[in-house]
Amino acid sequence: MSEVIFREAVRADLPAILDLLADDVLGRTRDVGEVDATYEKAFADITADPRNQLMVGEADGEVVGCMQLTYIPGLGRHGAERLLVEAVRVRSDQRGRGLGRQMMTWAIDQARQHGCGLVQLTTDKSRHDAHRFYIGLGFVASHEGMKLSL
């Protein structure tokens, strides 16, 4: 794999990002790789929000990974801002080559540069490989996450 460049996503990246989200055991059950008005609105909302960054990893002109970074201000931890990392995906033909580690290391560096006191994420309980991956990066399963689908 060539050098990976991390950059903010542009509208032209949306089909590739949706393919990444759907190219996953769980993603197949909740996302489709086809751009529609709902995805268009979500993309516009994310890119318009200064506290959100939809990032892509690009190699040889192709999107090979993505993640969403959201900076959250808070009063806890003495007013520390935190970075929430969501929707981390690596294209299936690029998995196992260190791209996920590169992406997460880059995101953690961004959090430090932004002055965050914490990086947090959620990962589905069924994703045992992902749990090992994040633990290997120094993340600690310190909390029990809960979600309510609406």
C-alpha positions as CSV (number, residue, x, y, z in Angstrom):
1,M,0.0,0.0,0.0
2,S,1.2,3.5,-0.8
3,E,1.5,6.3,1.7
4,V,-1.9,7.1,3.3
5,I,-2.9,10.8,3.4
6,F,-5.6,11.8,6.0
7,R,-7.9,14.6,4.9
8,E,-11.4,15.9,5.4
9,A,-13.9,14.2,3.3
10,V,-15.5,16.1,0.4
11,R,-18.9,15.3,-1.2
12,A,-17.2,13.2,-4.0
13,D,-16.0,10.8,-1.2
14,L,-19.5,10.1,0.0
15,P,-20.1,6.9,-2.1
16,A,-16.8,5.4,-1.0
17,I,-17.5,6.2,2.6
18,L,-20.9,4.6,2.4
19,D,-19.3,1.5,0.8
20,L,-16.9,1.4,3.7
21,L,-19.8,1.6,6.2
22,A,-21.7,-1.1,4.5
23,D,-18.7,-3.4,4.0
24,D,-18.9,-4.8,7.4
25,V,-20.8,-7.6,9.2
26,L,-22.8,-5.1,11.3
27,G,-22.8,-2.3,8.7
28,R,-24.6,-4.4,6.2
29,T,-27.6,-4.5,8.5
30,R,-27.8,-0.8,9.0
31,D,-26.2,1.0,6.0
32,V,-26.5,0.8,2.2
33,G,-23.8,1.9,-0.2
34,E,-26.2,4.0,-2.2
35,V,-26.3,7.8,-1.7
36,D,-29.8,9.1,-1.0
37,A,-31.2,12.3,0.5
38,T,-30.7,11.1,4.1
39,Y,-27.0,10.5,3.6
40,E,-26.7,13.8,1.7
41,K,-28.2,15.7,4.6
42,A,-26.1,13.9,7.2
43,F,-22.9,14.6,5.2
44,A,-23.9,18.3,4.9
45,D,-24.7,18.5,8.6
46,I,-21.4,16.9,9.6
47,T,-19.2,19.0,7.3
48,A,-21.0,22.2,8.4
49,D,-20.4,21.6,12.1
50,P,-17.0,23.0,13.2
51,R,-16.8,20.4,16.0
52,N,-17.1,17.5,13.5
53,Q,-14.6,16.2,11.0
54,L,-15.4,13.4,8.6
55,M,-11.9,12.1,7.7
56,V,-10.8,9.8,5.0
57,G,-7.6,7.9,4.5
58,E,-6.5,8.1,0.8
59,A,-3.9,6.0,-0.9
60,D,-3.2,6.1,-4.7
61,G,-6.2,8.4,-5.1
62,E,-8.6,6.0,-3.5
63,V,-10.5,6.2,-0.2
64,V,-9.2,3.2,1.9
65,G,-10.5,4.3,5.3
66,C,-12.8,6.7,7.1
67,M,-13.7,7.9,10.6
68,Q,-15.7,10.7,12.2
69,L,-14.1,12.9,14.8
70,T,-16.3,14.9,17.1
71,Y,-14.9,17.3,19.7
72,I,-17.1,17.5,22.8
73,P,-16.7,20.3,25.4
74,G,-17.5,19.2,28.9
75,L,-17.4,20.3,32.5
76,G,-16.1,17.0,33.8
77,R,-12.4,16.4,34.2
78,H,-11.9,20.0,35.0
79,G,-13.5,21.3,31.8
80,A,-11.6,18.9,29.5
81,E,-12.7,18.6,25.9
82,R,-12.8,15.1,24.6
83,L,-12.6,13.6,21.2
84,L,-15.2,11.0,20.2
85,V,-14.1,8.7,17.4
86,E,-16.9,7.0,15.5
87,A,-17.5,5.0,12.2
88,V,-13.9,3.8,11.9
89,R,-13.6,1.7,8.8
90,V,-10.8,0.2,6.7
91,R,-11.5,-1.1,3.3
92,S,-11.7,-4.9,3.4
93,D,-8.8,-5.4,1.0
94,Q,-6.6,-3.1,3.1
95,R,-7.3,-4.7,6.5
96,G,-4.4,-6.3,8.5
97,R,-1.8,-3.9,7.0
98,G,-1.6,-1.4,9.8
99,L,-4.0,1.2,8.3
100,G,-6.3,1.1,11.3
101,R,-3.4,1.8,13.7
102,Q,-2.2,4.6,11.5
103,M,-5.7,6.2,11.5
104,M,-6.2,5.9,15.2
105,T,-2.7,7.2,16.0
106,W,-3.4,10.2,13.7
107,A,-6.7,10.8,15.5
108,I,-5.1,10.6,18.9
109,D,-2.4,13.1,17.8
110,Q,-5.2,15.4,16.5
111,A,-6.9,15.2,20.0
112,R,-3.6,16.1,21.7
113,Q,-3.0,19.1,19.3
114,H,-6.6,20.2,20.0
115,G,-6.0,20.1,23.7
116,C,-8.3,17.3,24.5
117,G,-8.0,15.5,27.8
118,L,-9.6,12.3,26.6
119,V,-10.3,10.2,23.5
120,Q,-13.3,8.0,23.6
121,L,-15.1,5.6,21.3
122,T,-17.7,2.9,21.4
123,T,-17.4,-0.5,19.7
124,D,-20.1,-3.2,19.5
125,K,-19.8,-6.0,22.0
126,S,-19.6,-8.5,19.2
127,R,-16.4,-6.9,17.7
128,H,-13.9,-8.9,19.7
129,D,-11.0,-8.2,17.2
130,A,-11.8,-4.5,17.5
131,H,-11.7,-4.7,21.3
132,R,-8.2,-6.2,21.1
133,F,-7.1,-3.6,18.6
134,Y,-8.2,-0.7,20.8
135,I,-6.8,-2.2,23.9
136,G,-3.5,-2.6,22.0
137,L,-3.6,1.2,21.4
138,G,-4.0,1.9,25.1
139,F,-7.8,2.3,25.3
140,V,-9.3,0.9,28.5
141,A,-12.8,-0.6,28.7
142,S,-13.7,1.5,31.7
143,H,-17.3,2.2,31.0
144,E,-20.4,0.3,29.9
145,G,-22.0,2.0,26.9
146,M,-25.7,2.0,26.2
147,K,-27.7,3.0,23.2
148,L,-31.4,3.4,22.6
149,S,-32.5,3.1,18.9
150,L,-35.2,5.4,17.9
